[in-house]
Amino acid sequence: MSILGNILWFILGGFLLGMGYILVGFLFCITIIGIPFGYQLMKLGVLAMFPFGQTPEFDPMPMGCLSLVFNILWILIGGIELALAHVALGLIFCVTIIGIPFGLQHFKLAKLALMPFGQVLQ
């Protein structure tokens, strides 16, 4: 089911959504300070292209206490807006029975968009 879901998601807008995140991630990587944020945007872009079968899970060990500081900066830069956009899209998709799986994937993207540092895709 996840292969079919990923194919439909990719064709019906996942490619454009993912490429948008990846391109903005490359723009963030131009500066040294923006590299961690650019990497997280690229991680979000990969999940935005193929969300079915992948789950973000919190693992604080890779970055330690820096993940808290970077998550706070991320929220101030625009993480809340990204998460709210995915929640709104998820609610719109969940109006129909056919759209519920796609809405659930947007809720998963909202979780990663709100606090990406310390999240690992499983």
All heavy atoms as an XYZ file, in Angstrom:
937
protein
N       0.815     -1.197      0.000
C       0.000      0.000      0.000
C       0.860      1.263      0.000
O       0.496      2.253     -0.612
C      -0.926     -0.030      1.227
C      -1.820      1.165      1.345
S      -2.929      1.236     -0.043
C      -3.657      2.814      0.200
N       2.012      1.193      0.683
C       2.836      2.401      0.762
C       3.448      2.745     -0.593
O       3.647      3.923     -0.889
C       3.925      2.242      1.816
O       4.838      1.244      1.455
N       3.721      1.722     -1.422
C       4.283      2.010     -2.752
C       3.246      2.726     -3.604
O       3.557      3.736     -4.255
C       4.764      0.708     -3.424
C       5.940      0.126     -2.655
C       5.146      0.958     -4.877
C       6.373     -1.237     -3.127
N       2.014      2.235     -3.608
C       0.950      2.880     -4.370
C       0.667      4.285     -3.840
O       0.497      5.232     -4.612
C      -0.320      2.032     -4.321
C      -1.527      2.575     -5.070
C      -1.217      2.698     -6.559
C      -2.720      1.678     -4.849
N       0.641      4.434     -2.520
C       0.428      5.753     -1.924
C       1.532      6.727     -2.294
O       1.264      7.887     -2.611
N       2.789      6.264     -2.268
C       3.906      7.135     -2.639
C       3.842      7.528     -4.103
O       4.156      8.676     -4.456
C       5.238      6.451     -2.332
C       5.634      6.581     -0.896
O       5.306      7.546     -0.230
N       6.349      5.590     -0.387
N       3.449      6.605     -4.969
C       3.348      6.934     -6.399
C       2.270      7.982     -6.625
O       2.492      8.980     -7.330
C       3.081      5.657     -7.226
C       4.318      4.752     -7.219
C       2.703      6.006     -8.663
C       4.094      3.379     -7.802
N       1.086      7.772     -6.025
C       0.008      8.760     -6.177
C       0.390     10.106     -5.576
O       0.133     11.161     -6.163
C      -1.269      8.238     -5.518
C      -2.024      7.153     -6.267
C      -3.151      6.611     -5.422
C      -2.553      7.689     -7.587
N       0.997     10.084     -4.397
C       1.422     11.323     -3.730
C       2.432     12.074     -4.599
O       2.334     13.289     -4.766
C       2.019     10.979     -2.376
C       2.516     12.156     -1.606
C       3.739     12.748     -1.713
C       1.815     12.895     -0.609
N       3.836     13.800     -0.842
C       2.667     13.901     -0.161
C       0.547     12.774     -0.059
C       2.290     14.800      0.826
C       0.181     13.671      0.924
C       1.044     14.669      1.350
N       3.418     11.356     -5.142
C       4.475     11.958     -5.952
C       3.887     12.625     -7.193
O       4.241     13.751     -7.527
C       5.501     10.892     -6.333
C       6.721     11.421     -6.999
C       7.735     11.996     -6.252
C       6.878     11.357     -8.369
C       8.878     12.485     -6.852
C       8.018     11.840     -8.986
C       9.020     12.410     -8.228
N       2.969     11.936     -7.858
C       2.376     12.460     -9.093
C       1.452     13.642     -8.813
O       1.448     14.626     -9.555
C       1.612     11.340     -9.837
C       2.599     10.297    -10.358
C       0.786     11.901    -10.984
C       1.939      9.057    -10.905
N       0.689     13.569     -7.735
C      -0.337     14.578     -7.465
C       0.147     15.763     -6.636
O      -0.660     16.470     -6.044
C      -1.538     13.916     -6.775
C      -2.258     12.858     -7.604
C      -3.332     12.174     -6.783
C      -2.828     13.451     -8.877
N       1.430     15.994     -6.596
C       1.922     17.206     -5.947
C       3.088     17.014     -5.017
O       3.700     17.987     -4.592
N       3.420     15.791     -4.661
C       4.536     15.548     -3.753
C       5.874     15.955     -4.342
O       6.755     16.436     -3.629
N       6.004     15.794     -5.667
C       7.255     16.175     -6.314
C       7.481     17.675     -6.197
O       8.576     18.124     -5.825
C       7.258     15.745     -7.788
C       8.453     16.223     -8.544
C       9.694     15.638     -8.328
C       8.363     17.268     -9.444
C      10.813     16.089     -9.016
C       9.468     17.721    -10.130
C      10.696     17.126     -9.916
N       6.451     18.452     -6.498
C       6.596     19.917     -6.426
C       6.828     20.383     -4.996
O       7.657     21.271     -4.753
C       5.362     20.598     -7.013
C       5.148     20.406     -8.514
C       3.830     21.030     -8.938
C       6.296     21.002     -9.286
N       6.122     19.791     -4.053
C       6.295     20.157     -2.648
C       7.710     19.826     -2.179
O       8.390     20.648     -1.552
C       5.256     19.428     -1.794
C       5.235     19.725     -0.303
C       4.864     21.177     -0.065
C       4.261     18.795      0.380
N       8.169     18.636     -2.503
C       9.511     18.217     -2.111
C      10.604     19.052     -2.758
O      11.583     19.425     -2.107
N      10.452     19.342     -4.036
C      11.459     20.155     -4.725
C      11.485     21.570     -4.168
O      12.550     22.191     -4.095
C      11.195     20.183     -6.234
C      11.571     18.889     -6.927
S      13.252     18.324     -6.595
C      14.210     19.609     -7.326
N      10.344     22.088     -3.773
C      10.317     23.414     -3.145
C      11.121     23.432     -1.864
O      11.927     24.334     -1.632
N      10.911     22.408     -1.013
C      11.671     22.325      0.229
C      13.164     22.155     -0.049
O      14.002     22.776      0.609
C      11.188     21.153      1.082
C       9.948     21.436      1.878
C       8.846     20.599      1.805
C       9.868     22.527      2.730
C       7.705     20.840      2.546
C       8.737     22.781      3.472
C       7.658     21.933      3.375
O       6.530     22.178      4.112
N      13.515     21.326     -1.009
C      14.929     21.074     -1.304
C      15.602     22.316     -1.869
O      16.734     22.649     -1.496
C      15.065     19.856     -2.233
C      14.685     18.588     -1.458
C      16.469     19.750     -2.808
C      14.588     17.333     -2.307
N      14.927     23.038     -2.767
C      15.517     24.259     -3.328
C      15.729     25.327     -2.260
O      16.767     25.989     -2.229
C      14.651     24.793     -4.466
C      14.650     23.961     -5.740
C      13.647     24.513     -6.743
C      16.035     23.894     -6.344
N      14.764     25.494     -1.372
C      14.934     26.459     -0.282
C      16.046     25.987      0.655
O      16.819     26.795      1.179
C      13.604     26.677      0.473
C      13.802     27.520      1.710
C      12.585     27.319     -0.439
N      16.167     24.673      0.834
C      17.256     24.129      1.638
C      18.616     24.458      1.043
O      19.561     24.799      1.771
N      18.733     24.375     -0.285
C      19.986     24.759     -0.933
C      20.280     26.241     -0.749
O      21.435     26.634     -0.565
C      19.979     24.405     -2.426
C      20.303     22.983     -2.717
C      19.451     22.205     -3.468
C      21.469     22.401     -2.240
C      19.745     20.888     -3.740
C      21.780     21.084     -2.497
C      20.907     20.318     -3.254
N      19.239     27.061     -0.776
C      19.447     28.494     -0.552
C      19.936     28.766      0.866
O      20.792     29.622      1.078
C      18.155     29.269     -0.818
C      17.733     29.386     -2.276
C      16.380     30.070     -2.389
C      18.768     30.147     -3.072
N      19.394     28.033      1.838
C      19.864     28.189      3.216
C      21.311     27.742      3.351
O      22.048     28.265      4.187
C      18.978     27.389      4.184
C      17.849     28.170      4.766
C      16.656     28.330      4.079
C      17.963     28.748      6.013
C      15.611     29.043      4.614
C      16.915     29.465      6.566
C      15.746     29.613      5.868
N      21.729     26.761      2.555
C      23.094     26.223      2.660
C      24.145     27.153      2.076
O      25.344     26.853      2.163
C      23.172     24.851      1.998
S      22.391     23.555      2.965
N      23.754     28.268      1.492
C      24.734     29.207      0.942
C      25.592     29.785      2.059
O      26.792     29.971      1.890
C      24.028     30.319      0.141
C      23.439     29.727     -1.149
C      24.981     31.452     -0.192
C      22.592     30.694     -1.936
N      24.985     30.045      3.197
C      25.748     30.583      4.326
C      26.088     29.453      5.299
O      25.384     28.453      5.388
C      24.936     31.653      5.083
O      23.796     31.040      5.673
C      24.503     32.764      4.154
N      27.146     29.629      6.033
C      27.570     28.613      6.992
C      26.551     28.483      8.123
O      26.249     27.384      8.581
C      28.973     28.953      7.551
C      29.998     28.821      6.440
C      29.320     28.062      8.724
C      31.387     29.248      6.814
N      25.982     29.588      8.554
C      25.003     29.557      9.634
C      23.725     28.837      9.197
O      23.071     28.186     10.005
C      24.685     30.996     10.105
C      25.945     31.632     10.691
C      23.550     31.019     11.102
C      25.818     33.103     10.977
N      23.380     28.921      7.932
C      22.148     28.322      7.439
C      22.237     26.852      7.101
O      21.221     26.230      6.792
N      23.437     26.257      7.154
C      23.591     24.857      6.752
C      22.731     23.898      7.581
O      22.060     23.039      7.006
C      25.078     24.452      6.744
C      25.792     25.152      5.589
C      25.234     22.937      6.612
C      27.286     24.941      5.560
N      22.682     23.998      8.906
C      21.812     23.067      9.641
C      20.333     23.206      9.270
O      19.611     22.216      9.172
C      22.027     23.437     11.107
C      23.276     24.211     11.159
C      23.449     24.846      9.826
N      19.900     24.426      9.020
C      18.515     24.649      8.636
C      18.259     24.142      7.215
O      17.202     23.583      6.932
C      18.165     26.129      8.754
C      18.318     26.653     10.147
C      19.447     27.358     10.527
C      17.339     26.418     11.091
C      19.595     27.827     11.813
C      17.469     26.881     12.390
C      18.605     27.579     12.756
N      19.212     24.342      6.330
C      19.089     23.823      4.974
C      19.021     22.307      4.944
O      18.241     21.719      4.190
N      19.820     21.665      5.791
C      19.789     20.200      5.863
C      18.429     19.711      6.337
O      17.890     18.732      5.808
C      20.894     19.708      6.795
C      20.859     18.219      7.006
C      21.237     17.344      5.991
C      20.424     17.687      8.217
C      21.183     15.983      6.186
C      20.368     16.330      8.412
C      20.756     15.474      7.404
O      20.697     14.122      7.589
N      17.841     20.391      7.316
C      16.525     19.985      7.808
C      15.448     20.203      6.747
O      14.514     19.411      6.630
C      16.176     20.732      9.095
C      17.106     20.464     10.244
C      17.232     18.991     10.583
O      16.267     18.253     10.574
N      18.446     18.567     10.865
N      15.577     21.274      5.964
C      14.621     21.493      4.876
C      14.754     20.411      3.816
O      13.752     19.970      3.246
C      14.835     22.877      4.259
C      14.241     24.036      5.038
C      14.783     25.355      4.534
C      12.733     24.010      4.949
N      15.968     19.968      3.549
C      16.144     18.883      2.582
C      15.570     17.575      3.115
O      14.977     16.800      2.365
C      17.618     18.732      2.237
C      18.157     19.852      1.409
S      19.883     19.585      1.063
C      20.441     21.241      0.864
N      15.728     17.334      4.418
C      15.134     16.147      5.038
C      13.613     16.214      4.929
O      12.959     15.214      4.625
C      15.572     16.060      6.497
C      15.079     14.831      7.218
C      15.736     14.632      8.570
C      15.425     15.716      9.545
N      15.947     15.435     10.903
N      13.054     17.396      5.147
C      11.617     17.588      5.013
C      11.178     17.399      3.563
O      10.108     16.851      3.291
C      11.244     18.977      5.523
C       9.777     19.317      5.677
C       9.106     18.381      6.657
C       9.628     20.747      6.156
N      12.027     17.826      2.625
C      11.710     17.654      1.209
C      11.667     16.196      0.786
O      10.813     15.788      0.009
N      12.582     15.395      1.316
C      12.574     13.962      0.999
C      11.307     13.320      1.551
O      10.653     12.516      0.878
C      13.842     13.279      1.554
C      13.727     11.772      1.476
C      15.067     13.761      0.807
N      10.927     13.672      2.767
C       9.697     13.134      3.343
C       8.481     13.653      2.591
O       7.495     12.938      2.441
C       9.584     13.473      4.830
C       8.381     12.873      5.551
C       8.478     11.355      5.578
C       8.275     13.406      6.954
N       8.541     14.877      2.085
C       7.418     15.433      1.338
C       7.236     14.743     -0.008
O       6.131     14.720     -0.551
C       7.608     16.929      1.131
N       8.298     14.169     -0.555
C       8.169     13.448     -1.819
C       7.629     12.033     -1.621
O       6.832     11.559     -2.422
C       9.517     13.386     -2.526
C       9.918     14.649     -3.189
S      11.367     14.348     -4.202
C      11.784     15.987     -4.662
N       8.082     11.347     -0.585
C       7.696      9.959     -0.351
C       7.332      9.754      1.123
O       8.100      9.163      1.882
C       8.846      9.020     -0.741
C       9.311      9.193     -2.154
C      10.507      9.833     -2.428
C       8.540      8.743     -3.195
C      10.941     10.001     -3.726
C       8.967      8.907     -4.509
C      10.171      9.538     -4.775
N       6.148     10.207      1.561
C       5.832     10.146      2.995
C       5.322      8.786      3.479
O       5.440      8.474      4.652
C       4.748     11.203      3.149
C       4.060     11.208      1.842
C       5.134     10.937      0.825
N       4.752      7.995      2.595
C       4.174      6.727      3.030
C       5.290      5.746      3.383
O       6.233      5.556      2.629
C       3.292      6.132      1.931
C       2.019      6.877      1.719
C       1.946      7.921      0.815
C       0.887      6.550      2.437
C       0.773      8.612      0.612
C      -0.296      7.244      2.254
C      -0.350      8.278      1.338
N       5.180      5.126      4.542
C       6.166      4.151      4.981
C       7.316      4.741      5.779
O       8.176      4.010      6.250
N       7.377      6.051      5.930
C       8.419      6.698      6.730
C       7.766      7.418      7.902
O       6.720      8.037      7.750
C       9.202      7.708      5.896
C       9.980      7.092      4.766
C      10.844      8.146      4.092
O      11.347      9.045      4.731
N      10.992      8.029      2.787
N       8.414      7.334      9.045
C       7.881      7.975     10.244
C       8.982      8.778     10.930
O      10.046      8.230     11.200
C       7.347      6.913     11.229
O       6.409      6.096     10.555
C       6.692      7.564     12.420
N       8.761     10.064     11.191
C       9.752     10.820     11.966
C       9.642     10.477     13.449
O       8.553     10.481     14.013
C       9.394     12.269     11.697
C       7.975     12.253     11.290
C       7.702     10.910     10.693
N      10.769     10.154     14.057
C      10.806      9.846     15.479
C      11.863     10.711     16.134
O      12.903     10.980     15.550
C      11.109      8.376     15.712
C      10.015      7.457     15.212
C      10.314      6.003     15.479
O      11.306      5.725     16.179
O       9.565      5.162     14.981
N      11.603     11.123     17.358
C      12.518     12.011     18.070
C      13.683     11.209     18.635
O      13.491     10.231     19.346
C      11.784     12.752     19.181
C      12.612     13.814     19.826
C      12.927     14.966     19.134
C      13.092     13.659     21.098
C      13.695     15.958     19.712
C      13.862     14.637     21.697
C      14.163     15.786     20.994
N      14.892     11.634     18.315
C      16.117     11.037     18.849
C      17.065     12.178     19.193
O      17.749     12.708     18.324
C      16.751     10.105     17.821
C      17.981      9.406     18.354
O      18.140      9.323     19.586
O      18.781      8.924     17.534
N      17.112     12.612     20.456
C      17.889     13.801     20.819
C      19.401     13.584     20.802
O      20.151     14.539     20.881
C      17.404     14.117     22.225
C      16.969     12.808     22.776
C      16.423     12.030     21.603
N      19.872     12.359     20.697
C      21.298     12.105     20.818
C      22.163     12.658     19.688
O      23.284     13.076     19.942
C      21.555     10.599     20.961
C      21.114     10.069     22.315
S      21.748     11.037     23.713
C      23.483     10.741     23.584
N      21.728     12.693     18.429
C      22.640     13.183     17.394
C      23.140     14.604     17.615
O      24.272     14.918     17.299
C      21.827     13.103     16.111
C      20.786     12.104     16.375
C      20.501     12.186     17.846
N      22.324     15.479     18.187
C      22.746     16.867     18.348
C      22.788     17.311     19.800
O      23.287     18.383     20.098
C      21.825     17.791     17.559
C      21.914     17.598     16.071
S      20.971     18.820     15.188
C      21.824     20.307     15.612
N      22.228     16.548     20.696
C      22.246     16.925     22.102
C      21.387     18.140     22.380
O      20.289     18.285     21.873
N      21.923     19.058     23.189
C      21.139     20.232     23.588
C      21.025     21.251     22.455
O      20.178     22.144     22.516
C      21.744     20.875     24.831
S      23.379     21.535     24.573
N      21.857     21.133     21.425
C      21.744     22.066     20.299
C      20.426     21.904     19.561
O      19.937     22.855     18.964
C      22.899     21.861     19.316
C      24.217     22.512     19.678
C      25.264     22.208     18.623
C      24.058     24.001     19.841
N      19.853     20.700     19.599
C      18.586     20.505     18.900
C      17.493     21.380     19.508
O      16.642     21.888     18.785
C      18.177     19.035     18.899
O      18.035     18.555     20.202
N      17.523     21.594     20.819
C      16.537     22.473     21.454
C      16.726     23.917     20.990
O      15.761     24.591     20.605
C      16.647     22.394     22.980
C      15.769     23.371     23.752
C      14.303     23.028     23.560
C      16.141     23.398     25.211
N      17.966     24.385     20.969
C      18.248     25.759     20.542
C      17.871     25.955     19.072
O      17.216     26.940     18.708
C      19.740     26.092     20.774
C      20.088     27.447     20.193
C      20.078     26.030     22.249
N      18.255     24.990     18.224
C      17.936     25.107     16.803
C      16.434     25.001     16.553
O      15.917     25.663     15.653
C      18.691     24.061     15.988
C      20.139     24.397     15.765
C      21.063     23.394     15.562
C      20.579     25.699     15.751
C      22.400     23.685     15.349
C      21.909     26.008     15.539
C      22.819     24.998     15.340
N      15.726     24.167     17.331
C      14.273     24.087     17.170
C      13.605     25.399     17.546
O      12.646     25.814     16.892
C      13.696     22.939     17.999
C      13.777     21.615     17.285
O      13.695     21.547     16.069
N      13.953     20.561     18.050
N      14.096     26.064     18.578
C      13.530     27.366     18.948
C      13.770     28.378     17.832
O      12.865     29.125     17.442
C      14.115     27.851     20.291
C      13.603     26.965     21.428
C      13.760     29.317     20.553
C      14.282     27.197     22.751
N      14.989     28.406     17.285
C      15.271     29.302     16.151
C      14.415     28.948     14.943
O      13.926     29.826     14.228
C      16.756     29.240     15.789
C      17.715     29.922     16.754
C      19.156     29.645     16.347
C      17.450     31.418     16.778
N      14.239     27.649     14.705
C      13.438     27.184     13.570
C      11.992     27.685     13.704
O      11.404     28.154     12.733
C      13.462     25.667     13.522
C      12.634     25.071     12.438
C      11.313     24.727     12.509
C      13.046     24.768     11.108
N      10.891     24.209     11.322
C      11.926     24.221     10.450
C      14.235     24.883     10.433
C      11.996     23.796      9.121
C      14.294     24.465      9.120
C      13.180     23.931      8.480
N      11.443     27.584     14.903
C      10.069     28.031     15.119
C       9.959     29.535     14.878
O       8.995     30.012     14.269
C       9.600     27.647     16.537
C       9.378     26.136     16.609
C       8.335     28.393     16.924
C       9.111     25.620     18.000
N      10.962     30.288     15.309
C      10.939     31.735     15.097
C      11.104     32.102     13.631
O      10.540     33.100     13.166
C      12.036     32.401     15.932
C      11.858     32.328     17.444
C      13.079     32.916     18.141
C      10.591     33.022     17.877
N      11.884     31.325     12.886
C      12.130     31.623     11.472
C      10.903     31.330     10.616
O      10.623     32.030      9.657
C      13.354     30.842     10.954
C      14.627     31.406     11.581
C      13.460     30.892      9.442
C      15.856     30.610     11.274
N      10.160     30.298     10.933
C       8.985     30.004     10.106
C       8.445     28.607     10.271
O       7.634     28.153      9.459
N       8.863     27.905     11.286
C       8.394     26.542     11.494
C       6.914     26.462     11.806
O       6.233     25.524     11.383
N       6.406     27.455     12.524
C       4.979     27.451     12.863
C       4.138     27.592     11.602
O       3.135     26.900     11.433
C       4.651     28.573     13.875
C       5.274     28.244     15.222
C       3.148     28.764     14.010
C       5.094     29.322     16.255
N       4.564     28.464     10.698
C       3.810     28.664      9.462
C       3.807     27.398      8.613
O       2.769     27.030      8.042
C       4.387     29.833      8.656
C       4.131     31.180      9.277
C       5.161     31.559     10.337
O       6.107     30.785     10.573
O       4.997     32.629     10.937
N       4.952     26.728      8.513
C       5.004     25.472      7.755
C       4.093     24.418      8.371
O       3.349     23.730      7.667
C       6.440     24.937      7.708
C       7.413     25.610      6.768
C       8.808     25.030      6.960
C       6.967     25.434      5.342
N       4.153     24.283      9.682
C       3.326     23.279     10.357
C       1.841     23.598     10.209
O       1.040     22.693      9.941
C       3.713     23.199     11.825
N       1.465     24.857     10.357
C       0.054     25.227     10.206
C      -0.433     25.014      8.777
O      -1.597     24.624      8.568
C      -0.171     26.676     10.632
C      -0.085     26.942     12.136
C      -0.236     28.433     12.421
C      -1.128     26.139     12.881
N       0.426     25.246      7.791
C       0.047     24.999      6.401
C      -0.221     23.511      6.182
O      -1.201     23.137      5.518
C       1.138     25.495      5.463
N       0.626     22.656      6.751
C       0.406     21.215      6.588
C      -0.822     20.745      7.363
O      -1.549     19.861      6.890
C       1.646     20.432      7.021
C       2.725     20.436      5.995
N       2.601     19.831      4.768
C       3.973     20.975      6.015
C       3.708     19.996      4.072
N       4.553     20.696      4.812
N      -1.082     21.321      8.524
C      -2.291     20.965      9.275
C      -3.529     21.385      8.491
O      -4.510     20.623      8.398
C      -2.275     21.600     10.683
C      -3.630     21.501     11.347
C      -1.208     20.939     11.536
N      -3.512     22.581      7.903
C      -4.656     23.043      7.109
C      -4.881     22.132      5.903
O      -6.026     21.747      5.610
C      -4.436     24.487      6.662
N      -3.806     21.767      5.207
C      -3.942     20.852      4.078
C      -4.432     19.484      4.529
O      -5.244     18.846      3.851
C      -2.610     20.718      3.332
C      -2.213     21.915      2.481
C      -0.778     21.774      1.995
C      -3.155     22.066      1.305
N      -3.959     19.029      5.679
C      -4.415     17.749      6.210
C      -5.900     17.766      6.523
O      -6.614     16.801      6.242
N      -6.378     18.861      7.102
C      -7.814     18.970      7.397
C      -8.642     19.012      6.116
O      -9.718     18.411      6.048
C      -8.084     20.214      8.242
C      -7.569     20.159      9.678
C      -7.745     21.514     10.352
C      -8.277     19.063     10.459
N      -8.138     19.694      5.107
C      -8.858     19.753      3.824
C      -8.927     18.371      3.197
O      -9.975     17.954      2.693
C      -8.183     20.772      2.877
C      -8.414     22.182      3.388
C      -8.703     20.620      1.451
C      -7.598     23.242      2.681
N      -7.820     17.633      3.217
C      -7.819     16.296      2.637
C      -8.703     15.332      3.425
O      -9.292     14.424      2.857
C      -6.401     15.731      2.557
C      -5.662     16.125      1.319
C      -4.622     17.035      1.387
C      -5.989     15.608      0.081
C      -3.925     17.411      0.254
C      -5.308     15.969     -1.064
C      -4.276     16.881     -0.980
N      -8.803     15.497      4.723
C      -9.585     14.580      5.558
C     -11.088     14.794      5.436
O     -11.860     14.047      6.041
C      -9.150     14.682      7.016
S      -7.566     13.888      7.327
N     -11.520     15.757      4.661
C     -12.951     15.977      4.465
C     -13.569     14.796      3.716
O     -14.693     14.394      3.996
C     -13.198     17.315      3.717
C     -14.631     17.450      3.260
C     -12.801     18.477      4.602
N     -12.838     14.224      2.774
C     -13.348     13.086      2.017
C     -12.691     11.803      2.513
O     -11.564     11.811      3.022
C     -13.065     13.244      0.512
O     -11.658     13.236      0.301
C     -13.662     14.531     -0.024
N     -13.378     10.703      2.318
C     -12.832      9.411      2.743
C     -11.597      9.052      1.930
O     -10.623      8.518      2.457
C     -13.918      8.317      2.623
C     -15.030      8.593      3.619
C     -13.327      6.931      2.830
C     -16.211      7.666      3.505
N     -11.605      9.360      0.650
C     -10.467      9.035     -0.213
C      -9.235      9.844      0.174
O      -8.114      9.373      0.067
C     -10.837      9.287     -1.691
C     -11.948      8.323     -2.106
C      -9.638      9.137     -2.601
C     -12.529      8.587     -3.460
N      -9.424     11.048      0.664
C      -8.307     11.921      0.993
C      -7.713     11.706      2.368
O      -6.677     12.299      2.697
N      -8.324     10.850      3.202
C      -7.837     10.661      4.571
C      -6.388     10.193      4.625
O      -5.600     10.740      5.404
C      -8.779      9.735      5.367
C     -10.087     10.465      5.656
C      -8.138      9.276      6.672
C     -11.148      9.612      6.316
N      -5.948      9.220      3.806
C      -4.530      8.836      3.880
C      -3.582      9.991      3.545
O      -2.524     10.130      4.156
C      -4.398      7.717      2.845
C      -5.769      7.185      2.664
C      -6.688      8.337      2.903
N      -3.972     10.837      2.612
C      -3.139     11.982      2.256
C      -3.160     13.032      3.364
O      -2.149     13.682      3.636
C      -3.588     12.580      0.926
C      -3.404     11.641     -0.221
C      -4.492     11.029     -0.823
C      -2.140     11.352     -0.701
C      -4.323     10.160     -1.879
C      -1.959     10.479     -1.757
C      -3.052      9.874     -2.348
N      -4.302     13.202      4.008
C      -4.383     14.123      5.133
C      -3.510     13.679      6.289
O      -2.847     14.499      6.933
N      -3.489     12.376      6.558
C      -2.635     11.856      7.625
C      -1.158     12.082      7.323
O      -0.360     12.333      8.232
C      -2.913     10.365      7.843
C      -4.311     10.026      8.366
C      -4.482      8.517      8.457
C      -4.560     10.679      9.706
N      -0.791     12.015      6.044
C       0.605     12.279      5.682
C       0.946     13.751      5.889
O       2.071     14.088      6.262
C       0.878     11.851      4.247
C       0.648     10.379      3.979
C       1.338      9.479      4.976
O       2.510      9.640      5.279
N       0.589      8.512      5.507
N      -0.011     14.631      5.655
C       0.236     16.053      5.924
C       0.396     16.304      7.424
O       1.197     17.151      7.825
C      -0.879     16.925      5.352
C      -0.655     17.321      3.935
N       0.335     18.188      3.548
C      -1.279     16.950      2.796
C       0.302     18.352      2.238
N      -0.664     17.598      1.758
N      -0.342     15.577      8.254
C      -0.157     15.719      9.696
C       1.237     15.241     10.110
O       1.870     15.820     10.986
C      -1.234     14.949     10.459
C      -2.626     15.501     10.268
C      -3.705     14.645     10.143
C      -2.853     16.867     10.203
C      -4.986     15.148      9.975
C      -4.122     17.380     10.035
C      -5.196     16.517      9.913
N       1.731     14.191      9.449
C       3.089     13.714      9.720
C       4.117     14.765      9.296
O       5.093     15.011     10.009
C       3.330     12.413      8.952
C       4.641     11.772      9.255
C       4.996     10.584      8.390
C       3.898      9.709      7.943
N       4.345      8.581      7.118
N       3.883     15.396      8.154
C       4.778     16.465      7.702
C       4.717     17.666      8.648
O       5.726     18.343      8.863
C       4.421     16.896      6.282
C       4.839     15.941      5.175
C       4.143     16.306      3.869
C       6.337     15.944      4.998
N       3.548     17.932      9.211
C       3.420     19.049     10.160
C       4.246     18.788     11.402
O       4.867     19.703     11.950
C       1.955     19.259     10.528
N       4.279     17.551     11.852
C       5.092     17.204     13.024
C       6.568     17.475     12.754
O       7.267     18.043     13.595
C       4.878     15.731     13.368
C       5.734     15.238     14.495
C       5.557     13.740     14.680
C       6.553     13.223     15.702
N       6.500     11.773     15.811
N       7.024     17.093     11.572
C       8.427     17.320     11.231
C       8.691     18.792     10.933
O       9.767     19.298     11.242
C       8.834     16.458     10.040
C      10.298     16.466      9.669
C      11.140     15.893     10.803
C      10.530     15.667      8.408
N       7.721     19.486     10.360
C       7.913     20.899     10.020
C       7.957     21.785     11.253
O       8.562     22.851     11.226
C       6.808     21.373      9.075
N       7.325     21.355     12.343
C       7.325     22.187     13.538
C       8.649     22.126     14.281
O       9.205     23.146     14.656
C       6.181     21.788     14.472
C       6.027     22.652     15.715
C       5.737     24.088     15.332
C       4.935     22.103     16.606
N       9.169     20.923     14.469
C      10.436     20.750     15.209
C      11.279     19.685     14.511
O      11.272     18.520     14.909
C      10.139     20.347     16.650
C       9.359     21.410     17.400
S       9.017     20.965     19.092
C      10.616     21.175     19.816
N      12.039     20.063     13.479
C      12.785     19.057     12.713
C      14.089     18.590     13.357
O      14.547     17.485     13.067
C      13.063     19.778     11.397
C      13.154     21.206     11.783
C      12.150     21.383     12.886
N      14.688     19.403     14.194
C      15.976     19.021     14.784
C      15.750     17.939     15.832
O      14.912     18.069     16.698
C      16.679     20.238     15.386
C      17.157     21.205     14.368
C      16.388     22.292     14.011
C      18.367     21.017     13.719
C      16.813     23.189     13.049
C      18.807     21.905     12.764
C      18.022     22.997     12.419
N      16.505     16.878     15.723
C      16.360     15.747     16.628
C      15.411     14.685     16.091
O      15.263     13.643     16.694
N      14.773     14.952     14.963
C      13.880     13.975     14.347
C      14.665     13.123     13.356
O      15.467     13.634     12.589
C      12.743     14.671     13.603
C      11.873     15.541     14.438
C      10.799     14.772     15.175
O      10.516     13.630     14.874
N      10.211     15.423     16.171
N      14.424     11.832     13.403
C      15.080     10.884     12.504
C      13.994     10.154     11.731
O      12.991      9.730     12.304
C      15.931      9.871     13.295
C      16.585      8.874     12.373
C      16.963     10.599     14.132
N      14.164     10.038     10.409
C      13.175      9.329      9.598
C      13.416      7.835      9.719
O      14.510      7.340      9.460
C      13.265      9.757      8.142
C      12.942     11.209      7.851
C      13.110     11.500      6.375
C      11.537     11.536      8.288
N      12.375      7.096     10.118
C      12.471      5.636     10.271
C      11.691      4.960      9.188
O      10.665      5.301      8.820
C      11.929      5.215     11.636
C      12.674      5.827     12.776
C      13.962      5.118     13.084
O      14.081      3.929     12.892
N      14.934      5.860     13.559
